[in-house]
């Protein structure tokens, strides 16, 4: 099977020659994996690991720095604040295991009213360049081509601050909803332009909006259903209307809303964080496996960092035997793999999935 056929078949819940494979790793770990395998830095790991998906999207017309969180950086202050397309500020945090970009400034925090919300510049879809989207997507038809859309909930609390936005949802819902919609509209425009420009050459689209923590949802299920469900539904509908597979990324414990997401048309759930409450992949497969394809599920919190290579091989094989039965599993880690994971364990993971040695 070619990669595209493999992914489409597994999402349709048909067994394939092997599970489709994906890969994401922190740059520091990525470099160590290549060194462990004795390969040069320019090695195409996507081909080495036989990754079955390829992402496409518009380019940014102008950026102030390649350092960014999720959206490009439009300016850098003299004191090292990286400001993105929404006006949200980030700083680089250097840790013993690697560098990260962390939220540092929420421009709409505090006591703001409608005037401040209306005056704040949101991401402008015209900042993006779609001139090569169709060409890039058409050149990748051997693989499952996917596009990405950020989430209105996460960006809204980045803008207001976490406590501020959650307080709005509880006590000032009109203000919360106003901000959600101001964020969602340009996100939808960007997503729809991407899909329409590709003219059928994109097979899957992801809406990325974390709503789960380790122990449960970040907000109550009722609040999620009242304020987020209808807006997520708009995004899913825009994707489905174009005949594209719907993928949703949310970290954490989200079992409580999986029936809602299925009802809205969700097909692929990413990244399936096994140690979060209620997110055991074996249980999810039994309960929701007829409706969902699980994209991820190989734990990066405890299993991959702490297991021996042989334990990784055994654990991944158990997951494969369960999750890939009757299709419905895209195999990869439960988030981008971090530098605390031994390179030998990354190699063990992919050798198990591929059924062959990598060197």
DOVOZA-860010 format. One record per residue (C-alpha): residue number from 1; x, y, z. Coordinates in nm, 2 decimals. Layout:
# DOVOZA-860010
{n=NUM	xx=X	yy=Y	zz=Z}
...
***
This chain:
# DOVOZA-860010
{n=1	xx=0.00	yy=0.00	zz=0.00}
{n=2	xx=0.12	yy=0.35	zz=-0.06}
{n=3	xx=0.10	yy=0.58	zz=0.25}
{n=4	xx=-0.21	yy=0.77	zz=0.15}
{n=5	xx=-0.40	yy=0.44	zz=0.09}
{n=6	xx=-0.28	yy=0.31	zz=0.43}
{n=7	xx=-0.41	yy=0.62	zz=0.62}
{n=8	xx=-0.74	yy=0.64	zz=0.44}
{n=9	xx=-0.80	yy=0.27	zz=0.49}
{n=10	xx=-0.72	yy=0.28	zz=0.86}
{n=11	xx=-0.95	yy=0.58	zz=0.91}
{n=12	xx=-1.22	yy=0.38	zz=0.73}
{n=13	xx=-1.15	yy=0.10	zz=0.99}
{n=14	xx=-0.99	yy=-0.15	zz=0.76}
{n=15	xx=-0.68	yy=-0.34	zz=0.86}
{n=16	xx=-0.37	yy=-0.25	zz=0.66}
{n=17	xx=-0.03	yy=-0.41	zz=0.60}
{n=18	xx=0.10	yy=-0.22	zz=0.90}
{n=19	xx=-0.04	yy=0.08	zz=1.10}
{n=20	xx=0.02	yy=0.42	zz=0.95}
{n=21	xx=0.31	yy=0.59	zz=1.12}
{n=22	xx=0.37	yy=0.95	zz=1.22}
{n=23	xx=0.67	yy=1.12	zz=1.39}
{n=24	xx=0.73	yy=1.43	zz=1.60}
{n=25	xx=1.03	yy=1.51	zz=1.82}
{n=26	xx=1.19	yy=1.81	zz=2.00}
{n=27	xx=1.49	yy=1.92	zz=1.78}
{n=28	xx=1.74	yy=1.82	zz=2.05}
{n=29	xx=1.61	yy=1.47	zz=2.06}
{n=30	xx=1.58	yy=1.46	zz=1.68}
{n=31	xx=1.95	yy=1.54	zz=1.65}
{n=32	xx=2.05	yy=1.27	zz=1.91}
{n=33	xx=1.85	yy=1.01	zz=1.73}
{n=34	xx=2.03	yy=1.08	zz=1.41}
{n=35	xx=2.37	yy=1.07	zz=1.59}
{n=36	xx=2.27	yy=0.74	zz=1.76}
{n=37	xx=2.20	yy=0.59	zz=1.41}
{n=38	xx=2.52	yy=0.73	zz=1.27}
{n=39	xx=2.33	yy=0.94	zz=1.02}
{n=40	xx=2.41	yy=1.30	zz=0.90}
{n=41	xx=2.19	yy=1.59	zz=1.03}
{n=42	xx=2.03	yy=1.63	zz=0.69}
{n=43	xx=1.88	yy=1.28	zz=0.69}
{n=44	xx=1.51	yy=1.28	zz=0.60}
{n=45	xx=1.37	yy=1.10	zz=0.91}
{n=46	xx=1.02	yy=1.10	zz=0.76}
{n=47	xx=1.14	yy=0.87	zz=0.49}
{n=48	xx=1.37	yy=0.67	zz=0.73}
{n=49	xx=1.07	yy=0.60	zz=0.96}
{n=50	xx=0.83	yy=0.56	zz=0.67}
{n=51	xx=0.60	yy=0.84	zz=0.80}
{n=52	xx=0.27	yy=0.82	zz=0.61}
{n=53	xx=0.15	yy=1.18	zz=0.65}
{n=54	xx=0.28	yy=1.51	zz=0.52}
{n=55	xx=0.16	yy=1.85	zz=0.63}
{n=56	xx=0.10	yy=2.15	zz=0.40}
{n=57	xx=-0.01	yy=2.51	zz=0.47}
{n=58	xx=0.04	yy=2.87	zz=0.36}
{n=59	xx=0.37	yy=3.05	zz=0.41}
{n=60	xx=0.39	yy=3.36	zz=0.62}
{n=61	xx=0.46	yy=3.68	zz=0.42}
{n=62	xx=0.68	yy=3.84	zz=0.69}
{n=63	xx=0.82	yy=3.73	zz=1.02}
{n=64	xx=1.05	yy=3.90	zz=1.26}
{n=65	xx=1.22	yy=3.58	zz=1.39}
{n=66	xx=1.21	yy=3.20	zz=1.32}
{n=67	xx=1.17	yy=3.16	zz=1.70}
{n=68	xx=0.79	yy=3.13	zz=1.77}
{n=69	xx=0.54	yy=2.93	zz=1.97}
{n=70	xx=0.26	yy=2.82	zz=1.73}
{n=71	xx=0.20	yy=3.12	zz=1.50}
{n=72	xx=0.49	yy=3.32	zz=1.35}
{n=73	xx=0.66	yy=3.60	zz=1.54}
{n=74	xx=0.57	yy=3.94	zz=1.40}
{n=75	xx=0.80	yy=4.15	zz=1.62}
{n=76	xx=1.07	yy=4.10	zz=1.88}
{n=77	xx=1.11	yy=4.35	zz=2.17}
{n=78	xx=1.44	yy=4.49	zz=2.29}
{n=79	xx=1.41	yy=4.27	zz=2.60}
{n=80	xx=1.35	yy=3.95	zz=2.41}
{n=81	xx=0.97	yy=3.92	zz=2.40}
{n=82	xx=0.86	yy=3.74	zz=2.09}
{n=83	xx=0.52	yy=3.87	zz=1.98}
{n=84	xx=0.30	yy=3.66	zz=1.75}
{n=85	xx=0.03	yy=3.74	zz=1.50}
{n=86	xx=-0.23	yy=3.78	zz=1.78}
{n=87	xx=-0.01	yy=4.02	zz=1.98}
{n=88	xx=0.06	yy=3.75	zz=2.24}
{n=89	xx=0.41	yy=3.76	zz=2.39}
{n=90	xx=0.64	yy=3.46	zz=2.45}
{n=91	xx=0.99	yy=3.41	zz=2.59}
{n=92	xx=1.25	yy=3.14	zz=2.54}
{n=93	xx=1.31	yy=2.92	zz=2.84}
{n=94	xx=1.63	yy=2.73	zz=2.85}
{n=95	xx=1.61	yy=2.42	zz=3.06}
{n=96	xx=1.86	yy=2.13	zz=3.12}
{n=97	xx=1.67	yy=1.91	zz=2.87}
{n=98	xx=1.62	yy=2.17	zz=2.59}
{n=99	xx=1.48	yy=2.51	zz=2.49}
{n=100	xx=1.11	yy=2.59	zz=2.50}
{n=101	xx=0.90	yy=2.89	zz=2.41}
{n=102	xx=0.66	yy=2.99	zz=2.69}
{n=103	xx=0.37	yy=3.23	zz=2.73}
{n=104	xx=0.49	yy=3.56	zz=2.88}
{n=105	xx=0.24	yy=3.83	zz=2.80}
{n=106	xx=-0.14	yy=3.83	zz=2.76}
{n=107	xx=-0.23	yy=4.16	zz=2.59}
{n=108	xx=-0.60	yy=4.16	zz=2.69}
{n=109	xx=-0.54	yy=4.06	zz=3.05}
{n=110	xx=-0.72	yy=4.26	zz=3.33}
{n=111	xx=-1.02	yy=4.48	zz=3.31}
{n=112	xx=-1.11	yy=4.52	zz=2.94}
{n=113	xx=-1.43	yy=4.60	zz=2.77}
{n=114	xx=-1.58	yy=4.59	zz=2.42}
{n=115	xx=-1.37	yy=4.88	zz=2.30}
{n=116	xx=-1.04	yy=4.71	zz=2.40}
{n=117	xx=-1.16	yy=4.38	zz=2.24}
{n=118	xx=-1.26	yy=4.55	zz=1.92}
{n=119	xx=-0.94	yy=4.76	zz=1.90}
{n=120	xx=-0.70	yy=4.47	zz=1.95}
{n=121	xx=-0.56	yy=4.34	zz=1.62}
{n=122	xx=-0.62	yy=3.98	zz=1.55}
{n=123	xx=-0.44	yy=3.75	zz=1.31}
{n=124	xx=-0.50	yy=3.88	zz=0.96}
{n=125	xx=-0.55	yy=3.59	zz=0.70}
{n=126	xx=-0.39	yy=3.82	zz=0.44}
{n=127	xx=-0.07	yy=3.79	zz=0.63}
{n=128	xx=-0.04	yy=3.44	zz=0.48}
{n=129	xx=0.07	yy=3.34	zz=0.13}
{n=130	xx=-0.12	yy=3.06	zz=-0.04}
{n=131	xx=0.06	yy=3.07	zz=-0.37}
{n=132	xx=0.24	yy=2.73	zz=-0.33}
{n=133	xx=-0.02	yy=2.54	zz=-0.13}
{n=134	xx=-0.18	yy=2.36	zz=-0.42}
{n=135	xx=0.16	yy=2.28	zz=-0.58}
{n=136	xx=0.30	yy=2.15	zz=-0.26}
{n=137	xx=-0.01	yy=1.94	zz=-0.19}
{n=138	xx=-0.02	yy=1.79	zz=-0.54}
{n=139	xx=0.34	yy=1.69	zz=-0.51}
{n=140	xx=0.27	yy=1.49	zz=-0.20}
{n=141	xx=-0.01	yy=1.27	zz=-0.32}
{n=142	xx=0.18	yy=0.95	zz=-0.24}
{n=143	xx=0.11	yy=1.04	zz=0.13}
{n=144	xx=-0.19	yy=1.15	zz=0.33}
{n=145	xx=-0.17	yy=1.53	zz=0.31}
{n=146	xx=-0.30	yy=1.72	zz=0.61}
{n=147	xx=-0.36	yy=2.09	zz=0.70}
{n=148	xx=-0.36	yy=2.26	zz=1.04}
{n=149	xx=-0.59	yy=2.51	zz=1.21}
{n=150	xx=-0.52	yy=2.65	zz=1.56}
{n=151	xx=-0.79	yy=2.67	zz=1.82}
{n=152	xx=-1.01	yy=2.96	zz=1.94}
{n=153	xx=-1.02	yy=2.85	zz=2.31}
{n=154	xx=-0.64	yy=2.83	zz=2.35}
{n=155	xx=-0.58	yy=3.16	zz=2.16}
{n=156	xx=-0.85	yy=3.33	zz=2.36}
{n=157	xx=-0.70	yy=3.24	zz=2.70}
{n=158	xx=-0.35	yy=3.33	zz=2.56}
{n=159	xx=-0.50	yy=3.68	zz=2.49}
{n=160	xx=-0.69	yy=3.72	zz=2.82}
{n=161	xx=-0.47	yy=3.51	zz=3.05}
{n=162	xx=-0.58	yy=3.17	zz=3.17}
{n=163	xx=-0.75	yy=3.28	zz=3.49}
{n=164	xx=-0.90	yy=3.58	zz=3.32}
{n=165	xx=-1.06	yy=3.39	zz=3.03}
{n=166	xx=-1.19	yy=3.11	zz=3.25}
{n=167	xx=-1.34	yy=3.37	zz=3.49}
{n=168	xx=-1.51	yy=3.53	zz=3.18}
{n=169	xx=-1.66	yy=3.19	zz=3.08}
{n=170	xx=-1.80	yy=3.16	zz=3.44}
{n=171	xx=-1.90	yy=3.52	zz=3.52}
{n=172	xx=-1.89	yy=3.72	zz=3.20}
{n=173	xx=-1.98	yy=3.48	zz=2.93}
{n=174	xx=-2.08	yy=3.75	zz=2.69}
{n=175	xx=-1.73	yy=3.88	zz=2.69}
{n=176	xx=-1.58	yy=3.53	zz=2.66}
{n=177	xx=-1.81	yy=3.45	zz=2.36}
{n=178	xx=-1.73	yy=3.78	zz=2.19}
{n=179	xx=-1.35	yy=3.71	zz=2.21}
{n=180	xx=-1.40	yy=3.34	zz=2.10}
{n=181	xx=-1.58	yy=3.46	zz=1.79}
{n=182	xx=-1.33	yy=3.73	zz=1.71}
{n=183	xx=-1.06	yy=3.47	zz=1.72}
{n=184	xx=-1.25	yy=3.20	zz=1.54}
{n=185	xx=-1.35	yy=3.40	zz=1.23}
{n=186	xx=-0.99	yy=3.46	zz=1.10}
{n=187	xx=-0.90	yy=3.10	zz=1.19}
{n=188	xx=-1.19	yy=2.97	zz=0.98}
{n=189	xx=-1.10	yy=3.20	zz=0.69}
{n=190	xx=-0.74	yy=3.07	zz=0.69}
{n=191	xx=-0.85	yy=2.71	zz=0.71}
{n=192	xx=-1.11	yy=2.74	zz=0.43}
{n=193	xx=-0.86	yy=2.92	zz=0.20}
{n=194	xx=-0.61	yy=2.65	zz=0.26}
{n=195	xx=-0.85	yy=2.37	zz=0.18}
{n=196	xx=-1.00	yy=2.55	zz=-0.12}
{n=197	xx=-0.67	yy=2.65	zz=-0.27}
{n=198	xx=-0.55	yy=2.29	zz=-0.26}
{n=199	xx=-0.86	yy=2.19	zz=-0.46}
{n=200	xx=-0.90	yy=1.84	zz=-0.32}
{n=201	xx=-0.53	yy=1.76	zz=-0.27}
{n=202	xx=-0.56	yy=1.78	zz=0.11}
{n=203	xx=-0.70	yy=1.46	zz=0.27}
{n=204	xx=-0.71	yy=1.55	zz=0.64}
{n=205	xx=-0.75	yy=1.87	zz=0.84}
{n=206	xx=-0.67	yy=1.92	zz=1.21}
{n=207	xx=-0.83	yy=2.16	zz=1.45}
{n=208	xx=-0.58	yy=2.21	zz=1.74}
{n=209	xx=-0.73	yy=2.33	zz=2.06}
{n=210	xx=-0.63	yy=2.18	zz=2.40}
{n=211	xx=-0.91	yy=2.16	zz=2.64}
{n=212	xx=-0.79	yy=1.87	zz=2.87}
{n=213	xx=-0.56	yy=1.86	zz=3.18}
{n=214	xx=-0.42	yy=1.56	zz=3.35}
{n=215	xx=-0.73	yy=1.49	zz=3.56}
{n=216	xx=-1.01	yy=1.62	zz=3.34}
{n=217	xx=-1.13	yy=1.90	zz=3.13}
{n=218	xx=-1.00	yy=2.25	zz=3.19}
{n=219	xx=-1.36	yy=2.37	zz=3.21}
{n=220	xx=-1.68	yy=2.18	zz=3.30}
{n=221	xx=-1.84	yy=1.96	zz=3.04}
{n=222	xx=-2.15	yy=2.18	zz=3.05}
{n=223	xx=-1.95	yy=2.49	zz=2.99}
{n=224	xx=-1.77	yy=2.32	zz=2.70}
{n=225	xx=-2.10	yy=2.21	zz=2.55}
{n=226	xx=-2.25	yy=2.56	zz=2.58}
{n=227	xx=-1.97	yy=2.77	zz=2.45}
{n=228	xx=-1.71	yy=2.55	zz=2.27}
{n=229	xx=-1.91	yy=2.27	zz=2.11}
{n=230	xx=-2.10	yy=2.49	zz=1.86}
{n=231	xx=-1.78	yy=2.67	zz=1.76}
{n=232	xx=-1.59	yy=2.34	zz=1.71}
{n=233	xx=-1.89	yy=2.22	zz=1.52}
{n=234	xx=-1.85	yy=2.51	zz=1.27}
{n=235	xx=-1.49	yy=2.41	zz=1.21}
{n=236	xx=-1.57	yy=2.04	zz=1.17}
{n=237	xx=-1.85	yy=2.13	zz=0.93}
{n=238	xx=-1.62	yy=2.34	zz=0.72}
{n=239	xx=-1.38	yy=2.05	zz=0.69}
{n=240	xx=-1.65	yy=1.78	zz=0.63}
{n=241	xx=-1.82	yy=2.00	zz=0.37}
{n=242	xx=-1.51	yy=1.97	zz=0.16}
{n=243	xx=-1.49	yy=1.60	zz=0.19}
{n=244	xx=-1.18	yy=1.61	zz=0.41}
{n=245	xx=-1.11	yy=1.39	zz=0.72}
{n=246	xx=-1.17	yy=1.57	zz=1.05}
{n=247	xx=-0.88	yy=1.54	zz=1.30}
{n=248	xx=-0.89	yy=1.71	zz=1.64}
{n=249	xx=-0.59	yy=1.76	zz=1.86}
{n=250	xx=-0.64	yy=1.81	zz=2.23}
{n=251	xx=-0.40	yy=1.70	zz=2.51}
{n=252	xx=-0.52	yy=1.57	zz=2.84}
{n=253	xx=-0.83	yy=1.40	zz=2.97}
{n=254	xx=-1.12	yy=1.45	zz=2.73}
{n=255	xx=-1.31	yy=1.13	zz=2.76}
{n=256	xx=-1.62	yy=1.32	zz=2.89}
{n=257	xx=-1.67	yy=1.49	zz=2.56}
{n=258	xx=-1.58	yy=1.22	zz=2.32}
{n=259	xx=-1.94	yy=1.13	zz=2.24}
{n=260	xx=-2.00	yy=1.50	zz=2.17}
{n=261	xx=-1.70	yy=1.51	zz=1.93}
{n=262	xx=-1.82	yy=1.20	zz=1.75}
{n=263	xx=-2.16	yy=1.35	zz=1.72}
{n=264	xx=-2.00	yy=1.66	zz=1.56}
{n=265	xx=-1.83	yy=1.44	zz=1.30}
{n=266	xx=-1.48	yy=1.37	zz=1.45}
{n=267	xx=-1.29	yy=1.09	zz=1.28}
{n=268	xx=-0.94	yy=1.11	zz=1.42}
{n=269	xx=-0.84	yy=1.20	zz=1.78}
{n=270	xx=-0.49	yy=1.31	zz=1.85}
{n=271	xx=-0.26	yy=1.27	zz=2.06}
{n=272	xx=-0.43	yy=1.02	zz=2.31}
{n=273	xx=-0.24	yy=1.09	zz=2.63}
{n=274	xx=-0.25	yy=0.75	zz=2.81}
{n=275	xx=-0.17	yy=0.87	zz=3.17}
{n=276	xx=-0.44	yy=1.13	zz=3.17}
{n=277	xx=-0.76	yy=1.03	zz=3.36}
{n=278	xx=-0.98	yy=0.81	zz=3.14}
{n=279	xx=-0.75	yy=0.81	zz=2.84}
{n=280	xx=-0.62	yy=0.45	zz=2.85}
{n=281	xx=-0.59	yy=0.36	zz=2.48}
{n=282	xx=-0.71	yy=0.00	zz=2.54}
{n=283	xx=-1.03	yy=0.12	zz=2.70}
{n=284	xx=-1.08	yy=0.39	zz=2.44}
{n=285	xx=-1.05	yy=0.13	zz=2.16}
{n=286	xx=-1.31	yy=-0.09	zz=2.33}
{n=287	xx=-1.56	yy=0.20	zz=2.39}
{n=288	xx=-1.50	yy=0.43	zz=2.09}
{n=289	xx=-1.30	yy=0.22	zz=1.84}
{n=290	xx=-1.60	yy=0.18	zz=1.60}
{n=291	xx=-1.62	yy=0.56	zz=1.55}
{n=292	xx=-1.27	yy=0.70	zz=1.61}
{n=293	xx=-0.92	yy=0.65	zz=1.47}
{n=294	xx=-0.67	yy=0.71	zz=1.75}
{n=295	xx=-0.36	yy=0.91	zz=1.64}
{n=296	xx=-0.09	yy=0.86	zz=1.90}
{n=297	xx=-0.12	yy=0.68	zz=2.23}
{n=298	xx=0.24	yy=0.59	zz=2.30}
{n=299	xx=0.32	yy=0.75	zz=2.63}
{n=300	xx=0.59	yy=1.02	zz=2.65}
{n=301	xx=0.54	yy=1.11	zz=3.02}
{n=302	xx=0.67	yy=0.79	zz=3.18}
{n=303	xx=0.69	yy=0.50	zz=2.93}
{n=304	xx=0.93	yy=0.62	zz=2.66}
{n=305	xx=1.16	yy=0.81	zz=2.90}
{n=306	xx=1.19	yy=0.54	zz=3.16}
{n=307	xx=1.14	yy=0.20	zz=2.99}
{n=308	xx=1.42	yy=-0.02	zz=2.86}
{n=309	xx=1.44	yy=-0.06	zz=2.48}
{n=310	xx=1.30	yy=-0.42	zz=2.52}
{n=311	xx=1.01	yy=-0.29	zz=2.72}
{n=312	xx=0.94	yy=-0.03	zz=2.45}
{n=313	xx=0.93	yy=-0.31	zz=2.19}
{n=314	xx=0.70	yy=-0.51	zz=2.40}
{n=315	xx=0.47	yy=-0.22	zz=2.49}
{n=316	xx=0.44	yy=-0.09	zz=2.14}
{n=317	xx=0.36	yy=-0.44	zz=2.01}
{n=318	xx=0.08	yy=-0.47	zz=2.26}
{n=319	xx=-0.06	yy=-0.14	zz=2.16}
{n=320	xx=-0.03	yy=-0.23	zz=1.79}
{n=321	xx=-0.21	yy=-0.56	zz=1.84}
{n=322	xx=-0.50	yy=-0.39	zz=2.01}
{n=323	xx=-0.53	yy=-0.05	zz=1.85}
{n=324	xx=-0.46	yy=-0.16	zz=1.49}
{n=325	xx=-0.72	yy=-0.43	zz=1.49}
{n=326	xx=-0.99	yy=-0.35	zz=1.23}
{n=327	xx=-0.79	yy=-0.03	zz=1.15}
{n=328	xx=-0.83	yy=0.28	zz=1.35}
{n=329	xx=-0.48	yy=0.36	zz=1.47}
{n=330	xx=-0.21	yy=0.60	zz=1.34}
{n=331	xx=0.09	yy=0.50	zz=1.54}
{n=332	xx=0.31	yy=0.77	zz=1.71}
{n=333	xx=0.39	yy=0.91	zz=2.05}
{n=334	xx=0.13	yy=1.08	zz=2.27}
{n=335	xx=0.29	yy=1.42	zz=2.20}
{n=336	xx=0.62	yy=1.54	zz=2.04}
{n=337	xx=0.89	yy=1.32	zz=2.19}
{n=338	xx=1.11	yy=1.52	zz=2.44}
{n=339	xx=1.48	yy=1.52	zz=2.51}
{n=340	xx=1.44	yy=1.30	zz=2.82}
{n=341	xx=1.37	yy=1.00	zz=2.60}
{n=342	xx=1.67	yy=0.79	zz=2.52}
{n=343	xx=1.74	yy=0.77	zz=2.14}
{n=344	xx=1.76	yy=0.39	zz=2.17}
{n=345	xx=1.39	yy=0.39	zz=2.27}
{n=346	xx=1.29	yy=0.60	zz=1.97}
{n=347	xx=1.47	yy=0.35	zz=1.75}
{n=348	xx=1.30	yy=0.06	zz=1.93}
{n=349	xx=0.96	yy=0.22	zz=1.88}
{n=350	xx=1.00	yy=0.26	zz=1.50}
{n=351	xx=1.17	yy=-0.07	zz=1.45}
{n=352	xx=0.87	yy=-0.24	zz=1.62}
{n=353	xx=0.62	yy=-0.05	zz=1.40}
{n=354	xx=0.82	yy=-0.12	zz=1.08}
{n=355	xx=0.91	yy=-0.48	zz=1.17}
{n=356	xx=1.27	yy=-0.43	zz=1.06}
{n=357	xx=1.60	yy=-0.29	zz=1.19}
{n=358	xx=1.68	yy=0.07	zz=1.11}
{n=359	xx=2.06	yy=0.01	zz=1.08}
***
